[in-house]
Every structure is written in structure tokens, then in C-alpha cells.
Amino acid sequence: MQLLHIEVWIGDGWQRVTRLDDGTREYFPPADGDTDDNQAQGLEDFLKDRPETFWVETTASPEGVFFGPGVPRLFRLVPAG
């Protein structure tokens, strides 16, 4: 079984997600990666109740990036490591 990370498109490239936060709930994807089903479910659970705005922290942007209404939410799962 291959472990995966969640990545998000920010600016002009893909960045590995380290934290999602909407001000009331946080989601921290496992730092070492996780299975396809677990990563996809964690991401889906976070996003389904957050149609408007949330905060994304990544390895390249540890200070975070604000995702507001109308911002494309491009996520993908990639092999860890």
C-alpha cells in the first residue's frame, strides 16, 4: 500500500497541505502520508461543510493562504516521500 499526501494548487504550483482551518475546525493531514481512502475522506469531510472560506497551510506557505469564495479549489493526492 502506497502512502499519499494531499496537495493544493496555489499560485503557479502544487504545494503539500499541512493544515486546513475554517476557524471552528482544523484538519491536519498525516505528516507521513496516509492511504488514498483516508486522505480523500478527510479532505472531503473538511470541504463539504465549507463552501465559502477557509485557511490552508502548506510546506511552501507555512504562514497560510486564505481561500475565499470563487477561488478554485484544486486538490490532488500524490505519493508520499
Secondary structure in CASP SS format (residue, H / E / C, confidence):
PFRMAT SS
TARGET T0000
AUTHOR 0000-0000-0000
METHOD secondary structure of the structure
MODEL  1
M C 1.00
Q C 1.00
L C 1.00
L E 1.00
H E 1.00
I E 1.00
E E 1.00
V E 1.00
W E 1.00
I E 1.00
G C 1.00
D C 1.00
G E 1.00
W E 1.00
Q E 1.00
R E 1.00
V E 1.00
T E 1.00
R E 1.00
L E 1.00
D E 1.00
D C 1.00
G C 1.00
T C 1.00
R C 1.00
E E 1.00
Y E 1.00
F C 1.00
P C 1.00
P C 1.00
A C 1.00
D C 1.00
G C 1.00
D E 1.00
T C 1.00
D H 1.00
D H 1.00
N H 1.00
Q H 1.00
A H 1.00
Q H 1.00
G H 1.00
L H 1.00
E H 1.00
D H 1.00
F H 1.00
L H 1.00
K H 1.00
D C 1.00
R C 1.00
P C 1.00
E C 1.00
T C 1.00
F E 1.00
W E 1.00
V E 1.00
E E 1.00
T E 1.00
T C 1.00
A C 1.00
S C 1.00
P C 1.00
E C 1.00
G C 1.00
V E 1.00
F E 1.00
F E 1.00
G C 1.00
P C 1.00
G C 1.00
V C 1.00
P C 1.00
R C 1.00
L C 1.00
F E 1.00
R E 1.00
L E 1.00
V E 1.00
P E 1.00
A C 1.00
G C 1.00
END
